[in-house]
Amino acid sequence: MIDTVVSKTVRYRQFSFIRVVRRTLALIFPLALVGVIAQVLSTVLFSDNGYLYNVFSVGDWMPKVVMVVAQNALLALSQVTIGMLTVYASYGAARYTAQLYQIDDQIPGITGLVTSLLLSVRYSQRGVSFDQNMMNYGSLLGGLIVGYLIGQTFRWLVKKEALKPGRSRHTVDVENRVAVCVRPILVILMTALTLNIILNLISYYSSYTQAAAILQSLSSGETPFWLKMVVVCFTTLLEWLGIVGSYNFQPGMDSTAATANLNYAFAHHTAYGVPYPYLGSSLYNSFANFGGTGIALALLLALAIVARSNNKQRMVRVNFLPVLFNGNTGLMIGLPVILNPLYLLPAVFLPLINLLIAAFAIFIHLIPTPVYWIPDGTPGPLVAFVGTNGSVVTLLFTLALLAFDVWAFLPFVRLSLAVEERIHSLDAKGEQTDNV
Amino acid sequence: MFKLTNRQQRRSLWVLLVGLFILVVLLIPTSNWVKSSTKEQAAQYNSRLSPVIMIPGSSATKNRFDTLVKLLNQESAKKHSLLKVEVYNSGKVSYTGKIRRGDMEPIIVVAFENNHDGYSNIKKQAKMFNVAFEQLVETYKFNNFKAFGHSNGGLIWTLWLEKYFNQDNGVRIKTLMTLGTPYNFSEKSATNKTQMLSDLIAGRDKIPNYLTVLSVMGTKTYNSDGLVPEGSVEAGKYIYQKVVKHFTMMTVTGTDAQHSDLPQNQQIVSLIRAYLLNQDNNQRGNQNNRKVQSSNN
């Protein structure tokens, strides 16, 4: 079986786009990791809604100055890393695409960066500004595609000999190189500008957030259970593709159904028998989101059990802390999970299975519905515990569910590692030029 | 199944064990926090306390409404207890009087050490009021209240609603009654808007849309209560009308219709009974429906 999977995967990885994606993700991984750690620290420890902030009443004893400085510093750090990851992805993708066709990669790289910025520009009455949603981790796929297309454009529009890679000995060389590139740069920037104007005209940006809001409203309240399932699948699939951010489920405390549940629990001193027992957002956050979308914590633990190589075990260690507090970006990019066919099945469908199990457990009154407020960044295994006002049965149920998820992930991780090993040895045997 | 074949795996195992240890340790404070936070939220949700909070006008002290409260308690089976709060410029808050056990509708008067007139002072007073308000919610855990403001007290309420009131923390303001409140200071006509009125109009969106507002004025001559021009009280409509659920303006004439006498005016006492206080003694604090009954006594 491994042979078929290997040969299929090898073919998949030979797509130039996928090759570019793998390299680009490896390039931006350190930035993603630093960014996600900053993000996790800032939410969990220094923000009003954070988990550790509330549990240790940080606001009561930490000097306000320290809080503000820490908040700002961490915000700055995460803004320039995760907040601009799409821009860097577009830089990397353009570079590696150029490398793939053996042309000089510096100018395509910079063009990729500029184009990504240009696409994010948003016009308003006060002049221009940048749309964060277009630049941050949430639009990663877009950045990768843009970079790839830019690399291809250079390949089509520039004669190969004119852009041979290698060290430029003289300034003249550099100047020659740039001169050759003026035409593709102009073509790319003009196209990007036109696209940007169209995006602004059709107010794409606001429809983007509106779509996210609609998706979110579908997941809660009176919508039928199967529809919530579809929404969850769609969310995890998007995350696998590298499109996240605003589609992510927010804790459903703001919705009227969640409030109705909460009020019921307050009035009756129990969360059994609430009016909306199968609320999409609260079930999802409590039982299908350990460590972030796609049950990253289970994947990480499975990886720790199976992996032998230094690289993978190091990946486990550096990602452990952020994943514990639901920051999965580092793992998604570093492993990578994004656009990796071997993780498609568990990442998309395992949350669904979790939801079904949890709904059944609520149905037979094994556990109550989580209704209480859950602080941001509560460790995955404790979310349901907090949401049910410290129900020990629920905690045990959650841990069992997590163990099941780890077990379910094991074969996929094993397969993925075996395939990688196989590809590695194939490459070593094969010709040196084609190093995947 | 877990063979520690190499150092890397052993190191990862250590990291995971430390993580597990952290989780187990966190479990205790988390559990404590969850229990206490839920208890607190439930206490607030289930609270039947629905106080009337009163703010006096400029130059007045916390004793400003003593007579009014006495009048309100006369001929009424339900006696309201009176808690007086004073906020000092230092931010210190002092309390006199107390809320009687079992009294679900106490009256709380909030006054300020800095009780001067003028927009800049009103801004400070709104901020000081917020300090007192947060303490009151924390201490008495009510989830709804009624507001009453005489003269500048109404301005403090309006400014506070726009700048400080947080609609998400589970406390609702049911009714606001302002009495002779000079929304446009001493300007007779709303065409000359003072800075304060412009600011209040600009921030009106922050006022909760479920609120019922009554603006009552007195009149001594045909255009003023002797101190505040009618036009200034009427300017309140530019803030509240079309923003809140109900906005009603009323004019009181006759004896005690002079600006400073208004809180002792018998008609005002009746209006407070009819529109501000809960009608039904058994009504739960968290229900917002009000039955206006005429056959109360």
Chai-1 contact restraints between the chains, C-beta under 6 A:
chainA,res_idxA,chainB,res_idxB,connection_type,confidence,min_distance_angstrom,max_distance_angstrom,comment,restraint_id
A,V55,B,P29,contact,1.0,0.0,6.0,A-B,restraint_1
A,V55,B,T30,contact,1.0,0.0,6.0,A-B,restraint_2
A,V55,B,W33,contact,1.0,0.0,6.0,A-B,restraint_3
A,F266,B,A42,contact,1.0,0.0,6.0,A-B,restraint_4
A,F266,B,Y45,contact,1.0,0.0,6.0,A-B,restraint_5
A,A304,B,S12,contact,1.0,0.0,6.0,A-B,restraint_6
A,A304,B,L16,contact,1.0,0.0,6.0,A-B,restraint_7
A,I305,B,F2,contact,1.0,0.0,6.0,A-B,restraint_8
A,N310,B,Q8,contact,1.0,0.0,6.0,A-B,restraint_9
A,Q313,B,Q8,contact,1.0,0.0,6.0,A-B,restraint_10
A,Q313,B,Q9,contact,1.0,0.0,6.0,A-B,restraint_11
A,Q313,B,S12,contact,1.0,0.0,6.0,A-B,restraint_12
A,V316,B,S12,contact,1.0,0.0,6.0,A-B,restraint_13
A,R317,B,S12,contact,1.0,0.0,6.0,A-B,restraint_14
A,R317,B,V15,contact,1.0,0.0,6.0,A-B,restraint_15
A,F320,B,V15,contact,1.0,0.0,6.0,A-B,restraint_16
A,F320,B,G19,contact,1.0,0.0,6.0,A-B,restraint_17
A,L324,B,G19,contact,1.0,0.0,6.0,A-B,restraint_18
A,Y372,B,T38,contact,1.0,0.0,6.0,A-B,restraint_19
A,V386,B,V34,contact,1.0,0.0,6.0,A-B,restraint_20
A,N389,B,V34,contact,1.0,0.0,6.0,A-B,restraint_21
A,N389,B,T38,contact,1.0,0.0,6.0,A-B,restraint_22
A,G390,B,S31,contact,1.0,0.0,6.0,A-B,restraint_23
A,G390,B,V34,contact,1.0,0.0,6.0,A-B,restraint_24
A,G390,B,K35,contact,1.0,0.0,6.0,A-B,restraint_25
